[in-house]
């Protein structure tokens, strides 16, 4: 008799209104060990650069985690080391590629990755791809936002900027990214998030944030009893219903723990 998978996971990748797809997404689950991962990379650099960068990040993630997951050797201590290692390997690969293309060539990518070990969820994020937890009817962004948006909001709240000045600034400008050089900010806490079957985890590229947090929360409240695939599809439909002519590439991953 087959065991029930530890996590119900669904992935969606959508090009939106952009000419190229610069997002990449991957997931793998090992049901025997109740372990697995999801990773999202949002590339930048234009045609034949952003998509290359995001695929390099996903490839580095897989190289860092697949072998240990297959061998069932990823305990909590190894997990804490594996996630930064994946980011460092991705950064080195992008550095080598940028250098090989010649002076002035720059491409990069965000990284959002989670590693499941039973009910424990370890994470790493670099950039602005959001990780949400839906718990008891409330949506919370778990990870740091490495863009100018929180910086601008803080200055506005402190009275250091007027609302008119704040509107002139680029909220989407990244403050940390994998581009082959120093990575200014990495959100990778040693303490894992502990989840229960009542929780829903949502990972996305910033294309998901064409929906407000309140709109995402409304979708999850309506579909919280559904399967992960149905939740992911409902979120995609909500984004598409906006009809934004500038809709960015969209990656969505939904994960629900199925048993303790």
VOFI-104612 format. One line per 5 residues: number of its first residue (from 1); for each residue z, y, x of N, C-alpha, C. Coordinates in nm, 4 decimals, padded with zeros to 6 digits. Each point is the difference from the previous one (the first is absolute). Example, Ala and Ser with C-alpha at 12.3 -4.5 7.8 and 13.67 -1.06 7.14 Angstrom:
% residues 2
1) 00.7800 -00.5690 01.3190 00.0000 00.1190 -00.0890 00.0000 00.1200 00.0900 ~ -00.0720 00.1050 -00.0350 00.0060 00.1190 00.0820 00.0730 00.1090 -00.0770;
***
This chain:
% residues 260
1) 00.0000 -00.1201 00.0842 00.0000 00.1201 -00.0842 00.0000 00.1245 00.0873 ~ -00.0917 00.0915 -00.0234 -00.0119 00.1203 00.0817 00.1117 00.0985 -00.0329 ~ 00.0536 00.0634 00.1069 00.1033 00.1008 -00.0183 -00.0619 00.1286 -00.0544 ~ 00.0791 00.0735 -00.0781 -00.0456 00.1304 -00.0485 -00.0082 00.0960 00.1177 ~ -00.1102 00.0732 00.0158 -00.0075 00.0969 00.1099 00.1147 00.1002 -00.0075;
6) 00.0498 00.0403 00.1158 00.1131 00.0937 00.0039 -00.0399 00.1369 -00.0543 ~ -00.1250 00.0395 00.0208 -00.0470 00.1316 -00.0435 -00.1305 -00.0134 -00.0761 ~ -00.0099 00.0764 -00.1048 -00.1260 00.0203 -00.0717 -00.0612 00.1273 00.0583 ~ -00.1164 -00.0138 00.0641 -00.0620 00.1115 00.0726 -00.1416 00.0222 -00.0500 ~ -00.0377 00.1261 -00.0161 -00.1370 00.0354 -00.0384 -00.0477 00.1165 00.0841;
11) -00.1280 -00.0016 00.0343 -00.0615 00.1058 00.0805 -00.1221 00.0546 -00.0724 ~ -00.0195 00.1316 00.0107 -00.1204 00.0652 -00.0511 -00.0494 00.0979 00.1054 ~ -00.1301 -00.0004 00.0224 -00.0642 00.0939 00.0916 -00.1168 00.0641 -00.0735 ~ -00.0005 00.1344 -00.0067 -00.1013 00.0716 -00.0774 -00.0501 00.1178 00.0831 ~ -00.1304 00.0229 -00.0001 -00.0588 00.1052 00.0843 00.0207 00.1399 -00.0570;
16) 00.0332 00.0086 -00.1281 00.0156 00.1319 -00.0609 -00.1329 00.0746 -00.0018 ~ 00.0054 00.1301 00.0266 -00.1207 00.0827 -00.0006 -00.0499 00.0311 00.1414 ~ 00.0525 -00.0696 00.0985 -00.0397 00.0258 00.1383 -00.1239 -00.0816 00.0373 ~ -00.0726 00.0485 00.1016 -00.1242 -00.0667 00.0407 00.0264 -00.1308 00.0734 ~ 00.1133 -00.0108 00.0653 00.0330 -00.1212 00.0752 00.1405 -00.0461 -00.0367;
21) 00.0273 -00.1256 00.0298 00.1324 -00.0564 -00.0225 00.0738 -00.0031 00.1344 ~ 00.0991 00.0870 00.0137 00.0750 00.0074 00.1255 00.1397 -00.0604 -00.0112 ~ 00.0328 -00.0565 -00.1161 00.1242 -00.0750 -00.0155 -00.0234 -00.1457 00.0371 ~ 00.1052 -00.0655 00.0439 -00.0018 -00.1457 00.0186 00.1352 -00.0529 -00.0462 ~ -00.0006 -00.1212 -00.0519 00.1224 -00.0565 -00.0565 00.0026 -00.1501 00.0254;
26) 00.1189 -00.0547 00.0204 00.0121 -00.1434 00.0264 00.1356 -00.0483 -00.0494 ~ 00.0050 -00.1272 -00.0376 00.1261 -00.0633 -00.0389 -00.0084 -00.1477 00.0330 ~ 00.1151 -00.0564 00.0293 00.0075 -00.1439 00.0224 00.1409 -00.0468 -00.0350 ~ 00.0095 -00.1107 -00.0710 00.1301 -00.0536 -00.0379 00.0130 -00.1435 00.0477 ~ 00.1201 -00.0334 00.0445 00.0324 -00.1351 00.0429 00.1134 -00.0482 -00.0914;
31) -00.0369 -00.0737 -00.1050 00.0956 -00.0310 -00.1051 00.1098 -00.0956 00.0455 ~ -00.0308 -00.0864 00.0961 00.1009 -00.0955 00.0466 00.1187 00.0732 00.0625 ~ -00.0284 00.1074 00.0746 00.1060 00.0747 00.0678 00.0398 00.1271 -00.0748 ~ -00.0573 00.0222 -00.1185 00.0275 00.1221 -00.0770 -00.0275 00.1250 00.0825 ~ -00.1046 -00.0029 00.0809 -00.0330 00.1117 00.0894 -00.1439 00.0435 -00.0229;
36) -00.0281 00.1226 00.0401 -00.1353 00.0507 -00.0122 -00.0055 00.1475 00.0300 ~ -00.1175 00.0586 -00.0213 -00.0153 00.1422 00.0294 -00.1091 00.0625 -00.0850 ~ 00.0066 00.1317 -00.0047 -00.1082 00.0834 -00.0521 -00.0174 00.1147 00.0985 ~ -00.1232 00.0377 00.0277 -00.0268 00.1145 00.0870 -00.1151 00.0816 -00.0566 ~ 00.0137 00.1321 00.0069 -00.1034 00.0938 -00.0432 -00.0252 00.0987 00.1125;
41) -00.1268 00.0252 00.0287 -00.0392 00.0986 00.1005 -00.1026 00.0936 -00.0613 ~ 00.0202 00.1284 00.0190 -00.0894 00.1039 -00.0531 -00.0615 00.0716 00.1199 ~ -00.1278 -00.0299 00.0258 -00.0652 00.0515 00.1194 -00.0529 00.1408 -00.0160 ~ -00.0224 00.0642 00.1140 -00.0559 00.1349 -00.0002 -00.0899 00.0149 00.1214 ~ -00.0970 00.0898 -00.0125 -00.0920 00.0224 00.1097 -00.1448 00.0001 -00.0438;
46) -00.0230 -00.0195 -00.1309 -00.1370 00.0048 -00.0483 -00.0691 -00.1347 00.0049 ~ -00.1267 -00.0005 -00.0401 -00.0789 -00.1223 -00.0094 -00.0026 -00.0740 00.1331 ~ 00.0204 -00.1333 -00.0068 00.0026 -00.0884 00.1165 00.1104 00.0381 00.0977 ~ 00.1044 00.0653 -00.0485 00.1179 00.0284 00.0829 00.1247 -00.0351 -00.0791 ~ 00.0180 00.0634 -00.1170 00.1173 -00.0278 -00.0805 00.0104 -00.1456 -00.0413;
51) -00.1138 -00.0581 -00.0399 00.0044 -00.1401 -00.0409 00.0258 -00.0924 00.1179 ~ -00.0476 00.0386 00.1185 00.0275 -00.0783 00.1214 00.1480 00.0082 00.0344 ~ 00.0563 00.1198 -00.0074 00.1408 00.0194 00.0332 00.0911 -00.0799 -00.0921 ~ -00.0264 00.0047 -00.1296 00.0871 -00.0723 -00.0936 -00.0094 -00.1507 00.0211 ~ -00.1206 -00.0506 00.0269 -00.0144 -00.1438 00.0256 00.0696 -00.0401 00.1299;
56) -00.0021 00.0885 00.1003 00.0721 -00.0290 00.1253 00.1496 -00.0100 -00.0241 ~ 00.0520 00.0877 -00.0828 00.1428 -00.0022 -00.0314 00.0367 -00.1291 -00.0717 ~ -00.0799 -00.0396 -00.0987 00.0281 -00.1234 -00.0734 -00.0121 -00.1211 00.0927 ~ -00.0990 00.0005 00.0887 -00.0172 -00.1102 00.0939 00.1209 -00.0116 00.0934 ~ 00.0485 00.1132 00.0490 00.1176 -00.0015 00.0878 00.1221 -00.0510 -00.0751;
61) 00.0130 00.0393 -00.1268 00.1114 -00.0471 -00.0824 -00.0039 -00.1523 -00.0122 ~ -00.1177 -00.0521 -00.0319 -00.0131 -00.1450 -00.0140 00.0303 -00.0715 00.1315 ~ -00.0512 00.0542 00.1102 00.0231 -00.0631 00.1298 00.1476 -00.0043 00.0351 ~ 00.0730 00.1019 -00.0409 00.1423 00.0073 00.0332 00.0853 -00.0918 -00.0868 ~ -00.0466 -00.0298 -00.1231 00.0876 -00.0695 -00.0945 -00.0444 -00.1409 -00.0376;
66) -00.1307 -00.0272 -00.0018 -00.0464 -00.1271 -00.0545 00.0562 -00.1205 00.0747 ~ -00.0058 00.0034 00.1335 00.0413 -00.1172 00.0775 00.1472 -00.0330 -00.0240 ~ 00.0843 00.1030 -00.0009 00.1428 -00.0249 -00.0193 00.0291 -00.0467 -00.1421 ~ -00.0731 00.0529 -00.0973 00.0195 -00.0468 -00.1371 -00.0465 -00.1447 -00.0156 ~ -00.1111 -00.0331 00.0642 -00.0499 -00.1368 -00.0076 00.0968 -00.0976 00.0654;
71) 00.0652 00.0445 00.1082 00.0955 -00.0847 00.0706 00.1399 00.0060 -00.0616 ~ 00.0174 00.0860 -00.1001 00.1293 00.0174 -00.0670 00.1095 00.0419 00.0990 ~ -00.0339 00.0929 00.0898 00.0958 00.0463 00.1013 00.0444 00.1439 -00.0222 ~ -00.0403 00.0595 -00.1111 00.0349 00.1405 -00.0242 00.1353 00.0087 -00.0703 ~ 00.1062 00.0140 00.0788 00.1304 00.0286 -00.0581 00.0189 00.1511 -00.0063;
76) 00.1175 00.0449 -00.0402 00.0220 00.1429 -00.0193 -00.0157 00.0777 00.1303 ~ 00.0520 -00.0543 00.1111 -00.0119 00.0686 00.1282 -00.1443 00.0110 00.0457 ~ -00.0759 -00.1078 -00.0164 -00.1410 00.0018 00.0401 -00.0804 00.0951 -00.0874 ~ 00.0373 00.0107 -00.1268 -00.0713 00.0897 -00.0909 00.0132 00.1446 00.0436 ~ 00.1187 00.0389 00.0459 00.0243 00.1375 00.0431 -00.0894 00.0363 00.1182;
81) -00.0292 -00.0992 00.0851 -00.0869 00.0242 00.1161 -00.1480 -00.0087 -00.0351 ~ -00.0341 -00.0866 -00.0956 -00.1412 -00.0280 -00.0289 -00.0715 00.1198 -00.0604 ~ 00.0691 00.0770 -00.0830 -00.0687 00.1091 -00.0685 -00.0392 00.1134 00.0957 ~ 00.0909 00.0482 00.0866 -00.0436 00.1001 00.0987 -00.1060 -00.0543 00.0960 ~ 00.0084 -00.1305 00.0310 -00.1010 -00.0601 00.0879 -00.1378 00.0079 -00.0631;
86) -00.0095 -00.0247 -00.1293 -00.1289 00.0107 -00.0695 -00.0545 00.1412 00.0098 ~ 00.0872 00.1001 -00.0170 -00.0446 00.1392 00.0093 -00.0453 00.0345 00.1414 ~ 00.0733 -00.0474 00.0997 -00.0368 00.0290 00.1394 -00.1333 -00.0655 00.0368 ~ -00.0217 -00.1222 -00.0477 -00.1267 -00.0678 00.0288 -00.1159 00.0716 -00.0692 ~ 00.0229 00.0470 -00.1221 -00.1036 00.0757 -00.0705 -00.0308 00.1296 00.0726;
91) 00.1030 00.0681 00.0467 -00.0183 00.1269 00.0710 -00.0780 -00.0205 00.1297 ~ 00.0311 -00.1081 00.0712 -00.0707 -00.0296 00.1249 -00.1475 -00.0311 -00.0265 ~ -00.0282 -00.0744 -00.1069 -00.1391 -00.0337 -00.0331 -00.0794 00.1248 -00.0353 ~ 00.0599 00.0902 -00.0758 -00.0688 00.1232 -00.0372 -00.0191 00.0896 00.1220 ~ 00.0984 00.0042 00.0889 -00.0127 00.0779 00.1239 -00.1180 -00.0488 00.0827;
96) -00.0106 -00.1332 00.0144 -00.1105 -00.0574 00.0780 -00.1341 00.0325 -00.0647 ~ -00.0071 -00.0076 -00.1323 -00.1262 00.0269 -00.0696 -00.0386 00.1466 00.0126 ~ 00.0959 00.0891 -00.0197 -00.0280 00.1432 00.0135 -00.0509 00.0335 00.1393 ~ 00.0652 -00.0588 00.0996 -00.0388 00.0263 00.1393 -00.1400 -00.0524 00.0284 ~ -00.0324 -00.1159 -00.0563 -00.1314 -00.0593 00.0235 -00.1126 00.0808 -00.0632;
101) 00.0310 00.0741 -00.1058 -00.1034 00.0788 -00.0682 -00.0313 00.1307 00.0706 ~ 00.0853 00.0395 00.0932 -00.0278 00.1221 00.0751 00.0860 00.1165 -00.0443 ~ -00.0053 00.1051 00.0758 00.0849 00.1161 -00.0227 -00.0252 00.0615 -00.1378 ~ 00.1089 00.0351 -00.0653 -00.0101 00.0666 -00.1290 -00.0020 -00.0926 -00.1192 ~ -00.0060 -00.1327 00.0236 -00.0011 -00.0942 -00.1129 00.1432 -00.0279 -00.0413;
106) 00.0295 00.0210 -00.1267 00.1342 -00.0255 -00.0507 -00.0070 -00.0716 -00.1334 ~ 00.0732 -00.1069 -00.0105 00.0194 -00.0660 -00.1284 00.1447 -00.0455 -00.0049 ~ 00.0479 -00.0251 -00.1191 00.1382 -00.0426 -00.0129 00.0243 -00.0632 -00.1354 ~ 00.1250 -00.0373 -00.0234 00.0337 -00.0669 -00.1247 00.1495 00.0096 -00.0253 ~ 00.0343 00.0009 -00.1254 00.1388 -00.0215 -00.0385 00.0294 -00.1498 00.0044;
111) 00.1264 -00.0340 -00.0094 00.0412 -00.1396 -00.0156 00.1199 -00.0048 -00.0930 ~ -00.0090 -00.0828 -00.1002 00.1137 -00.0346 -00.0839 00.0046 -00.1516 -00.0073 ~ 00.1086 -00.0574 00.0483 00.0119 -00.1453 -00.0018 00.1388 -00.0435 -00.0423 ~ 00.0056 -00.1061 -00.0783 00.1285 -00.0598 -00.0362 -00.0035 -00.1480 00.0354 ~ 00.1142 -00.0484 00.0432 00.0176 -00.1405 00.0340 00.1092 -00.0566 -00.0898;
116) -00.0339 -00.1054 -00.0733 00.0947 -00.0639 -00.0906 00.0647 -00.1194 00.0685 ~ 00.1311 -00.0039 00.0020 00.0762 -00.1175 00.0418 00.1013 -00.0286 -00.1108 ~ -00.0394 -00.0848 -00.0943 00.0833 -00.0213 -00.1172 00.0135 00.1291 -00.0785 ~ 00.1232 00.0382 -00.0297 00.0239 00.1229 -00.0753 00.0019 00.1234 00.0893 ~ -00.0100 -00.0197 00.1307 00.0040 00.1127 00.0937 -00.1422 00.0520 00.0245;
121) -00.0145 00.1304 -00.0067 -00.1301 00.0636 00.0196 00.0129 00.1006 00.1149 ~ -00.0657 -00.0305 00.1112 -00.0049 00.0907 00.1142 -00.1268 00.0833 -00.0103 ~ 00.0045 00.1224 00.0523 -00.1167 00.0867 -00.0136 -00.0236 00.0807 00.1265 ~ -00.1261 00.0418 00.0125 -00.0376 00.1011 00.0977 -00.1043 00.0890 -00.0653 ~ 00.0122 00.1307 00.0211 -00.1046 00.0897 -00.0498 -00.0209 00.1134 00.0983;
126) -00.1265 00.0309 00.0181 -00.0445 00.1113 00.0834 -00.1079 00.0709 -00.0806 ~ 00.0266 00.1234 -00.0392 -00.0965 00.0721 -00.0819 00.0537 00.0259 -00.1395 ~ -00.0903 00.0096 -00.0962 00.0394 00.0430 -00.1343 -00.0252 -00.1040 -00.1080 ~ -00.0222 -00.1261 00.0373 -00.0193 -00.1041 -00.1005 00.1356 -00.0353 -00.0612 ~ 00.0138 00.0111 -00.1339 00.1322 -00.0136 -00.0609 00.0404 -00.1440 -00.0296;
131) 00.1302 -00.0247 00.0139 00.0631 -00.1248 -00.0428 00.1007 00.0356 -00.1082 ~ -00.0212 -00.0540 -00.1198 00.0857 00.0297 -00.1137 00.0821 -00.1225 -00.0390 ~ 00.1219 00.0265 -00.0471 00.0833 -00.1015 -00.0631 00.0228 00.0412 -00.1445 ~ -00.0337 -00.0890 -00.0918 00.0294 00.0214 -00.1415 00.1183 -00.0880 -00.0351 ~ 00.1113 00.0640 -00.0331 00.1246 -00.0736 -00.0261 00.0723 00.0640 -00.1181;
136) 00.0331 -00.0822 -00.0983 00.0747 00.0463 -00.1178 -00.0678 00.1201 -00.0664 ~ -00.1323 -00.0077 -00.0090 -00.0758 00.1018 -00.0713 -00.0289 00.1262 00.0782 ~ 00.0405 00.0044 00.1267 -00.0181 00.1212 00.0794 -00.0830 -00.0290 00.1240 ~ -00.0950 00.0899 00.0303 -00.0856 -00.0121 00.1175 00.0559 00.0859 00.1134 ~ 00.0075 -00.0603 00.1197 00.0463 00.0712 00.1189 -00.0946 -00.0281 00.1150;
141) -00.0382 00.1045 00.0742 -00.0759 -00.0240 00.1236 00.0990 -00.0360 00.1092 ~ -00.0185 -00.1165 00.0598 00.0953 -00.0544 00.0962 -00.0238 00.0545 00.1402 ~ -00.1250 00.0181 00.0363 -00.0322 00.0359 00.1388 -00.0189 00.1499 00.0170 ~ -00.0036 00.0420 00.1250 -00.0212 00.1403 00.0327 -00.1458 00.0388 -00.0232 ~ -00.0205 00.1244 -00.0356 -00.1340 00.0569 -00.0164 -00.0308 00.0820 00.1252;
146) -00.0868 -00.0533 00.0855 -00.0350 00.0696 00.1245 -00.1211 00.0905 -00.0221 ~ 00.0155 00.0918 -00.0938 -00.1004 00.1037 -00.0230 00.0722 00.1333 -00.0073 ~ -00.0779 00.1066 -00.0160 00.0610 00.1325 -00.0101 00.0666 00.0243 -00.1352 ~ -00.0234 -00.0855 -00.0980 00.0538 00.0232 -00.1343 00.1522 00.0159 -00.0004 ~ 00.0771 -00.0935 00.0579 00.1457 00.0198 -00.0027 00.0458 00.1185 00.0845;
151) -00.0741 00.0305 00.1059 00.0334 00.1159 00.0839 -00.0171 00.1289 -00.0795 ~ -00.1124 00.0098 -00.0711 -00.0274 00.1190 -00.0816 00.1025 00.0129 -00.1122 ~ 00.0321 -00.1122 -00.0655 00.0970 00.0035 -00.1095 00.1371 00.0444 00.0485 ~ 00.0390 -00.0474 00.1192 00.1305 00.0381 00.0542 00.0055 00.1487 00.0328 ~ -00.1088 00.0521 00.0570 -00.0041 00.1426 00.0331 -00.0025 00.0861 -00.1260;
156) -00.0678 -00.0493 -00.1026 -00.0044 00.0712 -00.1265 00.1391 00.0044 -00.0630 ~ 00.0705 -00.1145 00.0039 00.1340 -00.0072 -00.0581 00.0984 00.0892 00.0757 ~ -00.0219 00.0126 00.1324 00.0897 00.0810 00.0824 -00.0343 00.1488 -00.0032 ~ -00.1065 00.0353 -00.0693 -00.0407 00.1388 -00.0086 -00.0762 00.0506 00.1205 ~ -00.0454 -00.0949 00.0853 -00.0746 00.0376 00.1198 -00.1478 00.0222 -00.0292;
161) -00.0452 -00.0454 -00.1161 -00.1373 00.0204 -00.0448 00.0024 00.0470 -00.1444 ~ -00.0951 00.0850 -00.0355 -00.0193 00.0340 -00.1403 -00.0899 -00.1058 -00.0632 ~ -00.0024 -00.0043 -00.1321 -00.0866 -00.0957 -00.0669 -00.1470 00.0266 00.0313 ~ -00.0356 00.1249 00.0134 -00.1383 00.0354 00.0342 -00.0336 -00.0490 00.1401 ~ 00.0919 00.0181 00.0955 -00.0234 -00.0475 00.1371 -00.0089 -00.1521 00.0032;
166) 00.0857 -00.0669 -00.0766 -00.0001 -00.1461 -00.0024 -00.1324 -00.0545 -00.0523 ~ -00.0581 00.0678 -00.0995 -00.1269 -00.0467 -00.0567 -00.1147 00.0089 00.0992 ~ 00.0116 00.0846 00.0991 -00.1064 00.0168 00.0994 00.0035 -00.1073 00.1083 ~ 00.1085 -00.0752 00.0081 00.0164 -00.0986 00.1064 -00.0546 -00.1362 -00.0426 ~ -00.0402 -00.0793 00.0981 -00.0560 -00.1332 -00.0254 00.1131 -00.1021 -00.0075;
171) 00.0334 -00.0404 -00.1204 00.1092 -00.0950 -00.0197 -00.0345 -00.1392 00.0537 ~ -00.1293 -00.0295 00.0103 -00.0431 -00.1342 00.0412 -00.0117 -00.0181 00.1508 ~ 00.0191 00.1060 00.0759 -00.0088 -00.0119 00.1456 00.1078 -00.0951 00.0513 ~ -00.0407 -00.0981 00.0795 00.0944 -00.1011 00.0475 00.0818 00.0516 00.1170 ~ 00.1266 -00.0408 00.0030 00.0884 00.0333 00.1118 00.0231 -00.1206 00.0907;
176) -00.0528 -00.1146 -00.0385 00.0060 -00.1184 00.0855 -00.1120 -00.0938 -00.0405 ~ -00.0636 -00.0606 00.0996 -00.1139 -00.0874 -00.0260 -00.0262 -00.0837 00.1251 ~ -00.0654 -00.1140 -00.0175 -00.0396 -00.0848 00.1125 -00.1371 00.0459 00.0468 ~ -00.0052 00.0680 00.1169 -00.1271 00.0520 00.0521 -00.0207 -00.0312 00.1482 ~ 00.0841 -00.0872 00.0548 -00.0167 -00.0370 00.1399 00.0884 00.0772 00.0956;
181) 00.0672 00.1036 -00.0477 00.0921 00.0761 00.0834 00.1436 -00.0246 -00.0428 ~ 00.0867 00.0955 00.0317 00.1389 -00.0123 -00.0437 00.0069 00.0052 -00.1524 ~ 00.0862 -00.0818 -00.0579 00.0199 -00.0015 -00.1452 00.1275 00.0789 -00.0283 ~ -00.0120 00.1181 -00.0599 00.1177 00.0874 -00.0129 00.1124 -00.0575 -00.0856 ~ -00.0343 -00.0676 -00.1097 00.1020 -00.0491 -00.0929 -00.0336 -00.1416 -00.0432;
186) 00.1009 -00.0856 00.0031 -00.0137 -00.1372 -00.0492 00.1192 -00.0287 -00.0895 ~ -00.0260 -00.0408 -00.1225 00.1063 -00.0365 -00.0931 00.0107 -00.1522 00.0008 ~ 00.1017 -00.0515 00.0703 00.0157 -00.1452 00.0146 00.1481 -00.0343 00.0115 ~ 00.0729 00.0059 -00.1092 00.1442 -00.0260 00.0068 00.0312 -00.1466 00.0294 ~ 00.1096 -00.0225 00.0691 00.0415 -00.1364 00.0301 00.0565 -00.0704 -00.1225;
191) 00.0639 00.0758 -00.0884 00.0580 -00.0600 -00.1196 -00.1089 -00.0232 -00.1050 ~ -00.0111 -00.1216 -00.0498 -00.1038 -00.0265 -00.1000 00.0404 00.0491 -00.1388 ~ -00.1006 00.0190 -00.0826 00.0203 00.0224 -00.1422 00.0238 -00.1361 -00.0649 ~ 00.1024 -00.0110 -00.0826 00.0284 -00.1250 -00.0709 -00.0511 00.0138 -00.1428 ~ -00.0894 -00.0912 -00.0395 -00.0609 00.0090 -00.1324 00.0435 -00.1164 -00.0871;
196) -00.0127 00.0196 -00.1302 00.0298 -00.1037 -00.0983 -00.1238 -00.0194 -00.0869 ~ -00.0047 -00.1069 -00.0807 -00.1170 -00.0217 -00.0862 -00.0235 00.1108 -00.1020 ~ 00.0987 00.0849 -00.0238 -00.0190 00.1104 -00.0937 -00.0726 00.1181 00.0633 ~ -00.0139 00.0002 00.1317 -00.0622 00.1114 00.0713 -00.1514 -00.0178 00.0103 ~ -00.0692 00.1128 00.0170 -00.1439 -00.0007 00.0285 -00.0236 00.0890 00.1213;
201) -00.0725 -00.0525 00.0972 -00.0409 00.0783 00.1164 -00.1461 00.0389 -00.0142 ~ -00.0283 00.1270 00.0266 -00.1368 00.0512 -00.0049 -00.0317 00.0614 00.1353 ~ -00.1068 -00.0460 00.0633 -00.0512 00.0607 00.1220 -00.1343 00.0617 -00.0331 ~ -00.0294 00.1146 00.0598 -00.1286 00.0624 -00.0266 -00.0474 00.0840 00.1163 ~ -00.1284 00.0248 00.0043 -00.0505 00.1079 00.0838 00.0237 00.1295 -00.0760;
206) -00.0259 00.1133 00.0630 00.0294 00.1259 -00.0687 -00.0915 00.0230 -00.1207 ~ -00.1035 -00.0817 -00.0141 -00.0827 00.0089 -00.1201 00.0766 -00.0309 -00.1271 ~ 00.1085 -00.0769 00.0110 00.0823 -00.0287 -00.1169 00.0729 00.1252 -00.0486 ~ 00.0202 00.0965 00.0904 00.0771 00.1187 -00.0350 -00.0819 00.1060 -00.0739 ~ -00.1201 -00.0374 -00.0442 -00.0671 00.0820 -00.1006 00.0751 -00.0134 -00.1327;
211) 00.0858 -00.1015 -00.0096 00.0983 -00.0097 -00.1067 00.1308 00.0603 00.0511 ~ 00.0698 00.0725 -00.0835 00.1336 00.0483 00.0358 00.0982 -00.1162 -00.0035 ~ 00.1160 00.0190 00.0617 00.1032 -00.1035 -00.0041 00.0379 -00.0311 -00.1451 ~ 00.0068 00.1030 -00.0839 00.0360 -00.0208 -00.1407 -00.1053 -00.0841 -00.0718 ~ -00.1278 00.0214 00.0336 -00.1076 -00.0779 -00.0634 00.0034 -00.1454 00.0460;
216) 00.0252 -00.0215 00.1294 00.0131 -00.1378 00.0503 00.1182 -00.0687 -00.0688 ~ 00.1099 00.0721 -00.0112 00.1194 -00.0548 -00.0651 -00.0289 -00.0388 -00.1451 ~ -00.0744 00.0826 -00.0710 -00.0339 -00.0308 -00.1390 -00.0814 -00.1289 -00.0099 ~ -00.0960 -00.0184 00.0916 -00.0808 -00.1223 00.0005 00.0889 -00.1216 00.0235 ~ 00.0918 00.0121 00.0951 00.0863 -00.1135 00.0327 00.0975 -00.0312 -00.1128;
221) 00.0497 00.1008 -00.0668 00.0890 -00.0247 -00.1140 -00.0731 -00.0777 -00.1092 ~ -00.1265 00.0325 -00.0191 -00.0792 -00.0653 -00.1042 -00.0353 -00.1438 00.0377 ~ -00.0174 -00.0265 00.1313 -00.0526 -00.1303 00.0456 00.0987 -00.0783 00.0859 ~ 00.1269 00.0368 -00.0013 00.0944 -00.0608 00.0941 00.0175 -00.1503 -00.0194 ~ -00.0288 -00.0520 -00.1191 00.0121 -00.1445 -00.0232 -00.1293 -00.0748 00.0331;
226) -00.1050 00.0724 00.0359 -00.1298 -00.0625 00.0255 -00.0064 -00.0595 00.1401 ~ -00.1041 -00.0783 00.0225 -00.0273 -00.0531 00.1333 -00.0442 00.1119 00.0939 ~ 00.0126 -00.0255 00.1300 -00.0356 00.1012 00.0993 -00.1442 00.0464 -00.0155 ~ -00.0926 -00.0913 -00.0282 -00.1403 00.0372 -00.0140 -00.0204 00.0947 -00.1168 ~ 00.0701 -00.0246 -00.1103 -00.0132 00.0870 -00.1174 00.0577 00.1387 00.0277;
231) 00.1074 00.0059 00.0772 00.0592 00.1292 00.0360 -00.0953 00.0775 00.0902 ~ -00.0569 -00.0684 00.1004 -00.0938 00.0657 00.0914 -00.1208 00.0547 -00.0752 ~ -00.0520 -00.0805 -00.0935 -00.1161 00.0443 -00.0779 00.0352 00.1186 -00.0894 ~ 00.1204 00.0008 -00.0552 00.0419 00.1120 -00.0845 00.0105 00.1283 00.0813 ~ 00.0500 -00.0101 00.1219 00.0077 00.1181 00.0872 -00.1395 00.0500 00.0361;
236) -00.0910 -00.0931 00.0305 -00.1367 00.0406 00.0325 -00.0656 00.0695 -00.1188 ~ 00.0177 -00.0530 -00.1186 -00.0576 00.0619 -00.1192 00.0569 00.1396 -00.0237 ~ 00.1298 00.0173 00.0274 00.0623 00.1313 -00.0171 -00.0580 00.1012 00.0972 ~ -00.0251 -00.0436 00.1235 -00.0640 00.0882 00.0985 -00.1407 00.0360 -00.0457 ~ -00.0768 -00.0995 -00.0407 -00.1384 00.0234 -00.0404 -00.0084 00.0875 -00.1249;
241) 00.1003 -00.0103 -00.0868 00.0006 00.0808 -00.1223 00.0124 00.1487 00.0308 ~ 00.0498 00.0339 00.1163 00.0083 00.1403 00.0418 -00.1389 00.0618 00.0147 ~ -00.0967 -00.0833 00.0409 -00.1367 00.0484 00.0166 -00.0143 00.1057 00.1070 ~ 00.0824 -00.0073 00.1032 -00.0039 00.1026 00.1055 -00.1266 -00.0172 00.0842 ~ -00.0846 00.1024 00.0106 -00.1237 -00.0129 00.0779 00.0248 -00.0168 00.1488;
246) 00.1219 00.0297 00.0454 00.0349 -00.0155 00.1405 00.0865 -00.1236 00.0253 ~ 00.0075 -00.0915 -00.0951 00.0888 -00.1148 00.0153 -00.0224 -00.0713 00.1332 ~ 00.1089 -00.0113 00.0767 -00.0037 -00.0633 00.1324 -00.0102 -00.1517 -00.0151 ~ -00.0300 -00.0673 00.1121 00.0102 -00.1456 00.0042 00.1375 -00.0409 -00.0524 ~ 00.0055 -00.1122 -00.0691 00.1231 -00.0418 -00.0650 00.0346 -00.1432 00.0382;
251) 00.1184 -00.0163 00.0576 00.0563 -00.1330 00.0244 00.1291 -00.0111 -00.0781 ~ 00.0170 -00.1118 -00.0689 00.1228 -00.0268 -00.0746 00.0427 -00.1435 00.0286 ~ 00.1273 -00.0169 00.0329 00.0593 -00.1330 00.0085 00.1255 -00.0015 -00.0867 ~ 00.0154 -00.1058 -00.0758 00.1183 -00.0172 -00.0852 00.0650 -00.1322 00.0382 ~ 00.1329 00.0033 00.0152 00.0738 -00.1225 00.0343 00.1238 -00.0104 -00.0870;
256) 00.0187 -00.1196 -00.0566 00.1169 -00.0289 -00.0823 00.0636 -00.1305 00.0492 ~ 00.1296 00.0037 00.0305 00.0725 -00.1216 00.0354 00.0111 -00.0887 -00.1227 ~ -00.0347 -00.1260 00.0129 -00.0009 -00.0890 -00.1160 00.1266 -00.0842 -00.0109 ~ 00.0748 -00.0096 00.1106 00.1246 -00.0784 -00.0028 00.0896 00.0478 00.1133 ~ 00.1319 -00.0156 -00.0183 00.0961 00.0379 00.1031 00.0051 -00.1045 00.1104;
***
